[in-house]
Amino acid sequence: MPSRRVFLLSATASAAAVAAGLVPRLVRPALADDARPERFEVAYSDAEWRKRLTPAQYEILRKAGTERPYSSPLNDEHRAGTFACAGCALPLFSSRTKFDSHTGWPSFWTPLEHAVGTHTDTTFGMVRTEVHCRRCGGHLGHVFDDGPKPTGLRYCMNGLAMTFSPQAA
């Protein structure tokens, strides 16, 4: 078992390598090697996105940020309805597929058909699958393979990346 000293030396060396630029900084999710930048139906300049979104929505949708767990009212939304992209209003998820994952973010076991796209995300030294809006490319969250049946998937979404429209009674 490595000693505390070995751990601290390794951590210091790693931090120095990042600071020296020897290791690329992980700011945005990296695309898979075979992925090419996508063109989206809804595309605005950075300045226009900043006007259309709140600062927190901009950070999540356009900069792949993450909101604090349990901070979104959509996590506790249990009415029948549709969750849509906060950037372009594309319907993304039905409330029928929402479940409580106990993670602090709204979670779904499947998106609506043709609603989302994915990329490989290698930030923070992990390999995950980023989920984005198919129409505007806005970052929504990530999908994991620890969800409930029937898909076994957990689409873990940022609440600020979505809006909710209740189903008419």
C-alpha atoms as one frame of an Amber mdcrd trajectory, in Angstrom:
protein
   0.000   0.000   0.000   1.493   3.381  -1.008   2.552   5.639   1.819   1.177
   9.098   2.423   4.508  10.505   1.278   4.316   8.699  -2.099   0.732   9.917
  -2.536   1.652  13.534  -1.756   4.670  13.437  -4.089   2.511  11.997  -6.893
  -0.189  14.598  -6.351   2.368  17.408  -6.333   4.006  16.118  -9.529   0.621
  15.826 -11.246  -0.356  19.361 -10.244   2.983  20.680 -11.486   2.527  18.904
 -14.841  -0.907  20.453 -15.295   0.373  23.900 -14.301   3.300  23.578 -16.731
   0.939  22.722 -19.561   2.281  19.190 -19.955  -1.210  17.777 -19.399  -4.128
  19.415 -21.201  -6.600  21.199 -18.961 -10.016  19.617 -19.020 -12.459  22.470
 -19.487 -14.987  21.205 -22.034 -15.926  17.596 -22.673 -13.610  16.064 -25.233
 -15.190  14.583 -28.327 -14.574  10.989 -29.272 -11.804  10.619 -31.831 -14.279
   9.800 -34.598 -16.687  12.616 -33.705 -16.806  15.790 -35.737 -18.224  19.109
 -34.547 -21.952  19.054 -35.119 -24.065  21.701 -36.785 -27.292  22.402 -34.962
 -30.621  23.691 -36.260 -30.673  26.404 -33.595 -27.392  28.294 -33.472 -26.666
  31.727 -32.007 -23.546  33.724 -31.354 -22.089  33.534 -27.883 -23.380  37.067
 -27.194 -26.899  36.078 -28.267 -26.874  32.955 -26.053 -25.843  35.176 -23.127
 -28.849  37.448 -23.806 -31.306  34.546 -24.114 -30.211  32.584 -21.033 -29.704
  33.404 -17.376 -26.041  33.341 -16.299 -26.585  29.965 -14.596 -28.339  28.486
 -17.657 -25.565  29.800 -19.899 -22.906  28.168 -17.703 -24.673  24.800 -17.921
 -26.044  24.772 -21.471 -23.161  26.490 -23.269 -20.146  25.761 -20.999 -21.068
  22.235 -19.808 -21.385  23.300 -16.195 -23.207  21.372 -13.479 -25.672  22.715
 -10.947 -25.434  21.793  -7.277 -27.311  18.589  -6.414 -30.802  19.069  -4.935
 -30.844  22.717  -6.067 -33.358  22.382  -8.925 -37.112  22.524  -8.344 -37.440
  20.128 -11.301 -35.896  17.411  -9.165 -39.137  17.411  -7.145 -41.491  17.888
 -10.123 -43.952  14.979 -10.161 -46.822  16.251 -12.318 -47.603  14.772 -15.716
 -45.969  16.794 -18.482 -42.936  17.381 -20.638 -39.403  18.548 -19.857 -37.944
  20.696 -22.657 -34.605  22.302 -23.465 -34.234  25.716 -21.808 -32.166  26.846
 -24.784 -34.520  26.071 -27.672 -37.727  24.576 -26.179 -37.289  21.178 -27.860
 -39.246  18.550 -25.873 -36.685  16.194 -24.308 -38.274  13.913 -21.700 -41.731
  12.756 -20.698 -42.625  12.802 -17.017 -43.625   9.148 -17.482 -39.913   8.248
 -17.692 -38.789  10.338 -14.703 -37.686   8.561 -11.522 -36.040   9.462  -8.226
 -32.402   8.419  -8.534 -31.503   9.897  -5.124 -28.615  11.738  -6.801 -30.018
  15.271  -6.536 -30.666  15.806 -10.241 -33.775  15.121 -12.335 -33.334  11.617
 -13.767 -35.058   9.777 -16.599 -34.722   6.264 -17.997 -35.162   7.347 -21.637
 -35.447  10.577 -23.669 -38.119  11.325 -26.232 -37.348  10.059 -29.722 -34.826
  12.223 -31.649 -34.469  14.625 -28.707 -30.858  14.227 -27.561 -27.389  13.508
 -28.845 -24.321  12.252 -26.998 -20.546  12.730 -26.924 -17.762  11.037 -25.017
 -16.744  13.262 -22.097 -13.289  12.732 -20.590 -13.264  15.588 -18.080 -12.086
  15.045 -14.516 -10.126  11.940 -15.518 -13.291   9.903 -16.169 -14.949   8.578
 -19.291 -18.645   9.462 -19.310 -21.326  10.022 -21.905 -22.421  13.645 -22.163
 -26.013  14.289 -23.242 -26.879  17.384 -25.278 -29.974  18.805 -26.963 -30.214
  17.524 -30.519 -31.510  20.861 -31.844 -29.248  23.484 -30.177 -26.383  21.413
 -28.761 -26.987  22.633 -25.210 -25.328  20.521 -22.505 -27.993  18.730 -20.461
 -26.054  16.303 -18.269 -24.799  12.721 -18.549 -26.205   9.234 -19.044 -25.130
   6.269 -16.921 -25.882   2.544 -17.087 -27.198   2.233 -13.532 -30.846   3.140
 -14.139 -34.078   1.192 -13.757 -35.769  -1.156 -16.197 -36.699  -1.233 -18.986
 -33.560   0.523 -20.329 -31.173   0.272 -17.384 -30.114   3.861 -18.144 -30.094
   6.957 -15.943 -30.214  10.241 -17.812 -28.964  12.537 -15.047 -29.960  16.041
 -16.192 -29.336  19.551 -14.924 -32.667  21.117 -13.989 -31.520  24.562 -15.164
 -30.991  23.110 -18.643 -34.706  22.322 -18.884 -38.151  23.804 -18.491 -41.302
  21.922 -17.496 -44.745  22.172 -19.067 -47.505  20.389 -17.165 -49.934  18.304
 -19.154 -53.325  19.976 -19.614 -55.993  18.400 -17.399
